[in-house]
Amino acid sequence: MKIDYANEKVVETSEVGKTLLQISLANGINHTHECGGNARCSTCRVLVLEGLENLCPRNEKEAKLAKTKGFADNIRLACQSIVSGDVKVRRLVIDQDDIETAYSEAGVNRGEERKVAILFSDIRGFTNFSERNLAYDVVHILNRYFRKVGDTVFQHKGYIDKYMGDGLMCLFGLEENDPREICKHAVSTAVAMQQELAKLNEYLKQQFFGEEFKIGIGIHFGDVIVGEIGHPEKHQVTAIGDNVNEASRIETATKKAQASILISDAVREHVDDTFSFGRRFNARLKGKSGTYRLHEILWMNTP
């Protein structure tokens, strides 16, 4: 049988009943195994690229550690995986930095591809507001705004990915799989955010001499990589991929279009006449080639 260590070496062996780690070490591959191959550290883990069916099922020790670490099915411990046929794997822990990272990852979401709706929002002219007002008032108003719009995100099964100054990135679809429900929740959130903003503006007019905010919201739907990323002391679930960038660019396009809410074709495909639509147009998105069809959302229709 053949064991292909991606980007390293191909090993052919006739020995059966051996673990992947044993085969590695017998063939001069310096396969990390900090705990001595006893399924207590995960530093021997590999990503199985081909031939997962040719590795034995997880035993009790490996299953327990895999659950603790949040490993997907194709991430296996070499020290516990007995090889019965051809496999192609990639070692995941190579150097000391990898070892330290591996020890810090208990309970971390290791990453998966998901279809999600990504919402970006941004307050127009907030920098000017912050320059005209006291630091306490700037932070107070921003927190008041984020509390209200954050409530709308949670009410529609969304997840706040990050704050970016006065901007916000949210994900919909981390706990559901129906594209129609995911997109409906995202667009419903955008409409509700505009409604909450109108209430905040009444407060601003009274307390801050006629100040008024406007926000632009862009929404896109597509495949992303979702996982926990960051320093061991501050992991955070986030989404990565070109579709995230596209959602951000759609939000930027709201400025030129003078629109409050713009959605992509991918979102429009999954939402119905629950919402009232305005303009539809082709736009160039910053940093991307070609044109993209965008749809303006005006409001949510009441039953």
N, C-alpha and C positions, 0 to 999 in steps of 0.2 A: 504494500500500500504506500501511497505518496502523501506526505505532509508538506504543504506549501506554506512557508512562513513569508507572507507578503513583504516584498522589498528587502528580504534577508537571504533566504536559503530554501532550497527544496530538498527534502530528506526522503529517501526510500528505505523502507524497513519491512521485514517479514515477521517481526515480533508481534505477537498478539497479547492482549491482556495488559498492555502498558498504558500508563497515563500519558497525556500530551507532555506534561512536565518531564517525566522520565525520558521520553524520546528526545526532547530538546536537549537535556543535559548530556545524554549519551552521544549526541552528535555535535557537541561543541558550541551549542547555542547558550549564551549566558542568560538564561531565563530567570528573571527576578522571582524570588520566593522567600520573602522576609520571615515568614513563620515556619519555614522548613517544610512547606508542602502539607500543612494540616488544616487548610480551609479556615484560617483565623485572621488573614490579613488582606486577601484579594489582590496582592501585588503580582500574582502570576496570571491574572485574568487576560483573556484574549477575546477579540471580536471574530466570530466565525463568519467568514465571507462565503464559503461554500462547504457543503457536506455536513451540515448540522446533524443530519440523520445518522451519520457515522460516528457520533459520539454518544456514549451512554447517557441515559437520563440523569438529571441531577439527583444525587443522593441526599440524605437528610441534612448533612453538614453544609453542603453547597447550597441547598435550597434555603436554609436558614440565613446564610450570609447574603445570598442574592436578594432575599426579601428585605433585609436590613439596608442594603445598599441601593435597592431600587433598580437592579439590573434587568434589562430586557432579555428575552429568551436566547438571543444570539450572543450574549456575553457570558462566557463560561470560565470557570476556574481550571487552569491547566492541570493543577495538582489532583483534581478529582475526576477529570474527564478521560475515560478509557476510550482509546481509538480502535475502531473496528473496520475502517475503510478510508478512502481518500478524503482529505479535508484541506481547506485553505483558510488560514487564520492570520490575524495581525496582532502582535503583542501590543498591549496598551500601556504597560509600565516599563519604561526604558531606563530612565536615569533617576537621580536622587530627588529632583523636583517632582517627577511623576510619583515617586514613592510617598512623599509628604502629602501630595494632593490626594492620593488614594486613601490615606489614613483619615483625611478630613471629610470624606464624602458620605458618611453614614446618613441614610435617609434622604439623600439628594436625588432629585429627578434627573436621571442620566441623559435625558434627551429623547425626543420622539418627533416624528413628523405628524402634523395635524392640519386639518383645514379649519381655519379660524377667520373671523371678521376682525379687522384691525381698525380702530378708531383713533384718529389724532384730532386734538382740538387746541386752539391757541387764542388768547385774548389779544385783540387788535389794540395797539397803542398803549399797552400796559407800561412800557418803559417810560413814556411821557407822564403817565399817572404817578409812577413811583418817584419821578423827579420833582413833582409838584407837591408831594405830601410827605408827612413824617414817616420815619421808618416803622414805628409801631403801627400806624394806620395801614401802611402798605401790607405788612404781614397779616394784620387782622382781617383786612378785606380779602386777601388771597386765601386765607384759611376758611373764611366764611363761604367763599365761592367754591372751593374744593370740597367742603363738607356737603354742600347742597348738590353739586353735580355728581359727587361720589356716591351719594345716596341713590341717584337715578341709575348709575352703573350697576350697583349691587342689586337693585330691584329688578333689573333685567338680566340677571345671571352673568354679569360681566366681571372682569378682573382688571384692577388698575395695575398696569405694568410698571409705569414710572411717571414721575413728575419732572418736567423740564422747564424750570422757571415758572412761567404762568401757563405753560402747556401741559398737556395730558396725553398719555398713550394708554389705551385700554384694549383688552382682548375679549372676544366672545367666542365660545365654542370649546373651552377647556373641559367642560363637564357635560357636553351634549354633542350629538353628531349630525343632527338634521340641519342641512344648509338653510332651509327656509326659516326654521326657528332661530338659528344663529344670526342670520342677516336681519330678521325682523327685530330681534332684541337689540342689535347694534343700532339700527335706524331709529327704533323707538327711543333709545337712550339719547340719541342726538336731538330729537325733537324735544324730549323732556329737558335736556340741558338748556335749550333755547328758552323754554318756558321758565326755568329757574333763573336764568339770566335776566329775564324781564322783571322778575320780582326783586332781584338784587339791584337792578338799575333804579327802581323806585326808591330804595334805601339810599343809594348813592346820590340821587338828586336832592334828597332831603338833607343828608349829612355832609356832603362834600361839594356843595355849591354847583350842582348841575352836572357833575361827572356822570359819564355813561360808558358802559363797556359794550363791545361787539365781539362775538367769537366766530371763528371759522372752523368748520368740522369736515374732515375728509374720512371716508370709509371705503375699505377694499376688502375683498374676500379671496382667500387662496391658501396654498400650502406654505407652511412655515416650519421651522424647527423650534420646538418648545423644550426648554430645560432650565435647570437652576445653574446660574453662572455668577461668578464673583469670587472674592476673597473668602477663605474658609470661615471667617468670622461674620461674613455678610453675604450669604448666598441669596439669590433672588430669581424667581421664575420669570423668564422673559422669552420673547420670540425673536427669531433671527431669520433673515432671508430677504430676497428681492421684493417679495410682496409687502413686507413691512415698509421698505423704502417707498414703494409705490403709494401706499396709504398716506405716508408723510407728504409726498409730492402733491397728492390730491388736496390735502388740507392747504398746502401753500397756494394751490390754484384758486382757492376761494377768494383770495385777495383780488387778483386780476379780474375774476368773474363777478366780483361784488355779490357773492352768494354766501349764505349762512351755512348750508349743508350741501355737499357734493358727494355722490357715490359713484363707484365704478360700474361698468357693465356687469362685472361678476357679481356684484351685490344686487343690481337691478333685476337680474335673472331670477332671483330668489325672493323678491318682495312683490306684493300685489297692490291692489287699489286700497289697501289699508291706509296708504299714504297718498298725499296729493303732490303731484310732480309739476315742476316748473319747466325751465329750459332744458334742452338736451343739445349738447354740442361736442365737437371734437377739440381737444386741447393738447398742446405740447406740455409735457411735464419736465420740470427742471432735472437735468442729469440723465434723462432717458430719451431714446431715439423714437421717432415716429409720433403718431398722434393717438390719443386715448379718448374714447367716448365717455363723457361724464353726464350725470343726471342730477338736476337740482331737486332737493326735497323742500317742500314749502311747509307742510304740517301733516299731522295725523288726522285722518277722517274719523269722525265719531260714528258709531253704529246707528 
